[in-house]
């Protein structure tokens, strides 16, 4: 059985490539205080950051919040967040070195996120990655977003890579579902924002990495498998 070489690495943004939780949590607490409510502890917010603005607002204001109120608060949330997009956000420790190694070994890498493009672009630019990523697919780039596979398939096309030769790394079930549906290898970033009560071992991913450097270890192991198969 052949084992295709991984030619391209696709990364989720929030909770996988970048630690955006401090700025998103600060935004949620800012709105809670504006609305006369007590702020939430950071440790209670962090696991839910990958659910985006709507998920965070439901955390802060209750799952049964009415849609009209959610829409109002979401607009305010996004305005506040856009104005303080990268105050405390940074790459997860070790990811700068991982990206350097990917560049040095000729592996293309890109970002596929559900974050809207008007936030994704400036965030990657502030982190110094906008000119390095081979592609950037945001939540509003296409008519579908994760867990639909279309954004990942579009990213592979932009990178001129076959889906089977791509790995997608993410910290949410929707990431793994999208990657599997696209026919890609998938890795769970367990250091990211795994929601309380989640069961990642049931997501069907091809592997788990506990730190960014684990991606390089997985790729090296994969490369060895390719060599062994070809040797046979």
N, C-alpha and C positions, 0 to 999 in steps of 0.2 A: 504493500500500500504506500503510495507516494505521500510525502509530507512537503507541501509547498513552502518555499522560503517566505518569510514575512518581509515584504518590501516597504510597507508603509505603516505608520503608527498613527492612529486617530485617538484624540484625547477629549474627554469631557472637560469642561472648564471649572465650574464651581465644585469644589470638593475632590477634584482629581488633579488638575494642573495647578490651580491657584486656590489659596486659602482666603476666600472672600467672606467667610463667616463674620469676622469682626465688624466689617462695614455694613453688612446686611442686618446683623443683630442690632447695631447702633441705630440704623434707620427704623427698624420696627419699634424699638424702645422710644425713639423720638416721637413717633406717631402715637404710641400708647400714652405718653405723657401729654401730648397735645389734646388727646381725647379724655383726659382726666383719669387715666388708669395707671396703675403701678407698672413699672418696667419689669421685664422678666429676666431671670438670671441667664447669663451667656450659656452656661452648660445646658440649660433647658431649650435654648434656641438652636444651638449648633446642629443637632442631629436632623433638623428639619430644613436646613438651608437649601438643600438640593431641590426642594419642592417649589422654589421660586417665590415671587411676591405673593401670589394668591395663597400658597401653602403657609407662608409665614403670617399673613394676615388672619387666616383661619386659626392658626395657633394662638395668636394674640387676642382675637376678638370672638373666638368660638366657631366651631365647625358649622353651626347653623346660621351664620351671619347671612343677611339677605343680600341678594345679588346686587341690588342698587347701591347698598352701603359698601359692599365689597368693591364695586367699580369706583366709587368715590375715593375710598381709602387707597386703592391701588394706584390711582393717578397721583395722589399725594406721595405715596411711597416711592414711586418711580422718579418723581421730580426730586425728592430729597436724596435718593440714592445716586442719581445722575450727577448731582451737585457735589457729592463727596464720594466719588466712585472708587478711588484708590487711596484712601487715607491710611488704612492699616492692612490692606490686601497685599499679599506677596505670594511668590511661588512656594509650594510646599518644600521644606528643607530637602535638598538633594536633587531637585528637579532641574535646576540650572545645569548641573553636571550631566544629568541624563540627556538633556537636549543637546548639549555640546557633543556628547558621544554619538548621538543619533546623526548629528550633522557630520561628524568626523568619519563615520562609517558609511555615509551616503544613503542613509535611510530617510525618506521623506516623512515629515510629521505634520499633522494639522489638527484643527480644533473643530469639534461638532458639539454644539450646545443648544439648549432651548432658550438661552438668554437672547433678548432682541438685539439686532445688529447695532442699533445706535448706542448700546451699552457694551457689547462685545468688542467692537473695534477700538474705542477709546481705552478700554481696559487692557487689551493686548498691547496697544501702543504705549501706554504708561509703563507696562511691565517690560517693554523693549522687545516684544516678540512679533509685532505686526509684520515686520519685514522678513522674518525667518520662517513663519508658518507657511507651509505649502498651500494651505487652504483654510478658510474660515467659513463654516456653515452655521448660521444662527437659527433661532427658533422661528424667525419670520422670513428666512431666505426662500423657503418653498411653501407650498400649500399644506404640507404635513410637517410635523415635528416628532421627535421621539415620544413614545416608543415605536413609531412607524419607522421602517427601515430606509425610507426615501432619503433623508438627510445624509445617512452614511453612504448609501450608494452614490449619491451626488458627489460627496467628498472623494470617494474612490475614483470617480470619473475625472474630477478636477486634478487629481494627483496622477492620473494615467496608471492606475494600479488595479489589478483584479481584486474583487472583494475577498476571494479566498486567500489572497496574499496580504491581507490587512488584519491588524489587531485593533480592537477598540477597547479602551480602558475607561471605566466609569465607576461611580460609587452608588448608583441607584438601580433598582430593578429595571426601570424603563431603559436604561443604557444597555443592559445585558440583553433584554428582549429585542431591542432594535438591532444590536450587533448580530445576534443569532439569526434573526429574520433576514438580515442582509447577507448571511453566509460567511460572516467574518469570525475570526478567533475573538474571544472576549476575556477580559480580565477585570476582576473586582478590585477597586482601590479601597482596601479595608480601613485605611487611615483617614478616609474622607468622612462624609456626612451620612453615615448609616443610620437610618431612622430607628428610633426606639421601637423594639418589638419586631423589627425586620428579621427575615430568615435568609440571609444571603446564600446559605448552603443549598437552598432549593431553587435558586435562580438558573442553574444549568450552565454557569460560566465555565470556561476552559481552565481557569486558574484564579488565584488570589495573590495580590501583592500587598505586603504590610507597610511598605515604604516605596517612594519613587524608584530607588535603585533596584528594587525587585523586578522592574520592567526589563532592565538590562540583563539581569540573571535569567529571566524567562526567555528573552530573545537568544541569549547565548546557548541555552539548553535546546531551544528550538533549532538553532543553526546546527548544533551537533547532531540532532536527529535527522536533519536534512542530509548531512554528510554521510551518516551511517546508511541511510536508505539508498543514496546514490552509489555508495561503495558496493553495496550488495548488487 
